[in-house]
Amino acid sequence: MGTINKKTCPCCGQTINNREVTLYSGMVKALPRVYYWCKQNGRHEFTRKEIKVLFKGVDNEIARWGDWILFGNGMVYRPENRRGSWGLNLDLVQEFVLKNRMIPTRVVIDRESGEVYKYDYKTIDNIPNLKQFLDEAGEYIVKYIDSE
């Protein structure tokens, strides 16, 4: 995995700058499948085990499902005190699927404060393809941002 601009503490080796996380189209393709599953089953909360079959064998989709909390602006949430459980705000997801809602495609997490900064808002049909985030060897490029 490649890295860009990573800085570490000379004493402990801990990363000291902020990390950028990006949304890609593969993550977005999974959301409507989960949305329609919820509608068909009359539910809006579920466990990871229940929806895993919807991810079509793509490990990255299920592994990155939790990132929807960063990007979804309330579309995906975690029910309190229920590890491995998720919920969808069905109205917000429907707006997004119908191209009436924009979400950030890039977030920066401040390492010191934990604050999340959101950038580059787009509709569902303008989300970047995963290939835009890979290096020549096909590995994901991790980007770090200088702390200010």
MOLINMO-V771709 format. One record per pair of residues at least 4 apart in sequence whose C-alpha atoms are under 8 Angstrom apart, sorted by sequence separation. I is the first residue (numbers start at 1). J is the second residue. If there is no record, write none. Layout:
# MOLINMO-V771709
{{I | J} {I | J}}
This chain:
# MOLINMO-V771709
{{8 | 12} {9 | 13} {23 | 27} {24 | 28} {25 | 29} {26 | 30} {27 | 31} {28 | 32} {29 | 33} {30 | 34} {31 | 35} {32 | 36} {33 | 37} {34 | 38} {35 | 39} {36 | 40} {37 | 41} {38 | 42} {39 | 43} {46 | 50} {47 | 51} {48 | 52} {49 | 53} {51 | 55} {53 | 57} {55 | 59} {58 | 62} {59 | 63} {60 | 64} {61 | 65} {64 | 68} {66 | 70} {67 | 71} {68 | 72} {69 | 73} {72 | 76} {78 | 82} {89 | 93} {90 | 94} {91 | 95} {92 | 96} {93 | 97} {94 | 98} {95 | 99} {96 | 100} {97 | 101} {110 | 114} {111 | 115} {122 | 126} {123 | 127} {128 | 132} {129 | 133} {130 | 134} {134 | 138} {135 | 139} {8 | 13} {9 | 14} {23 | 28} {38 | 43} {39 | 44} {46 | 51} {69 | 74} {88 | 93} {95 | 100} {96 | 101} {109 | 114} {110 | 115} {122 | 127} {134 | 139} {135 | 140} {8 | 14} {9 | 15} {38 | 44} {55 | 61} {69 | 75} {79 | 85} {95 | 101} {96 | 102} {109 | 115} {110 | 116} {134 | 140} {135 | 141} {8 | 15} {9 | 16} {38 | 45} {55 | 62} {68 | 75} {69 | 76} {78 | 85} {79 | 86} {109 | 116} {110 | 117} {131 | 138} {133 | 140} {134 | 141} {7 | 15} {8 | 16} {68 | 76} {69 | 77} {78 | 86} {79 | 87} {108 | 116} {109 | 117} {133 | 141} {6 | 15} {7 | 16} {8 | 17} {77 | 86} {78 | 87} {92 | 101} {107 | 116} {108 | 117} {7 | 17} {52 | 62} {76 | 86} {77 | 87} {107 | 117} {108 | 118} {6 | 17} {76 | 87} {77 | 88} {107 | 118} {76 | 88} {77 | 89} {106 | 118} {107 | 119} {75 | 88} {76 | 89} {105 | 118} {106 | 119} {75 | 89} {104 | 118} {105 | 119} {106 | 120} {74 | 89} {75 | 90} {104 | 119} {105 | 120} {104 | 120} {105 | 121} {34 | 51} {75 | 92} {104 | 121} {105 | 122} {74 | 92} {75 | 93} {103 | 121} {104 | 122} {102 | 121} {103 | 122} {34 | 54} {102 | 122} {103 | 123} {33 | 54} {102 | 123} {101 | 123} {102 | 124} {105 | 127} {100 | 123} {101 | 124} {30 | 54} {99 | 123} {30 | 55} {99 | 124} {99 | 125} {96 | 123} {97 | 124} {96 | 124} {73 | 103} {30 | 61} {72 | 103} {71 | 103} {72 | 104} {71 | 104} {27 | 61} {45 | 79} {71 | 105} {26 | 61} {71 | 106} {48 | 84} {71 | 107} {27 | 64} {47 | 84} {48 | 85} {70 | 107} {108 | 145} {110 | 147} {27 | 65} {47 | 85} {48 | 86} {46 | 85} {47 | 86} {45 | 85} {46 | 86} {45 | 86} {46 | 87} {45 | 87} {44 | 87} {45 | 88} {44 | 88} {44 | 89} {44 | 90} {70 | 116} {71 | 118} {23 | 71} {35 | 88} {35 | 90} {35 | 93} {35 | 94} {32 | 93} {32 | 97} {23 | 104} {24 | 105} {23 | 105} {22 | 105} {23 | 106} {22 | 106} {21 | 106} {22 | 107} {20 | 106} {21 | 107} {20 | 107} {21 | 108} {20 | 108} {21 | 109} {19 | 108} {20 | 109} {18 | 108} {19 | 109} {18 | 109} {19 | 110} {18 | 110} {19 | 111} {17 | 110} {18 | 111} {17 | 111} {16 | 111} {28 | 124} {28 | 127} {25 | 127} {24 | 127} {25 | 128} {26 | 129} {23 | 127} {24 | 128} {25 | 129} {26 | 130} {23 | 128} {24 | 129} {25 | 130} {24 | 130} {20 | 142} {21 | 143} {19 | 142} {20 | 143} {19 | 143} {20 | 144} {19 | 144} {20 | 145} {18 | 144} {19 | 145} {17 | 144} {18 | 145} {17 | 145} {18 | 146} {17 | 146} {18 | 147} {17 | 147} {16 | 147} {2 | 135} {2 | 139} {4 | 141} {6 | 143} {7 | 144} {1 | 139} {2 | 140} {3 | 141} {4 | 142} {5 | 143} {6 | 144} {1 | 140} {2 | 141} {3 | 142} {4 | 143} {5 | 144} {6 | 145} {1 | 141} {2 | 142} {3 | 143} {4 | 144} {5 | 145} {1 | 142} {3 | 144} {5 | 146}}
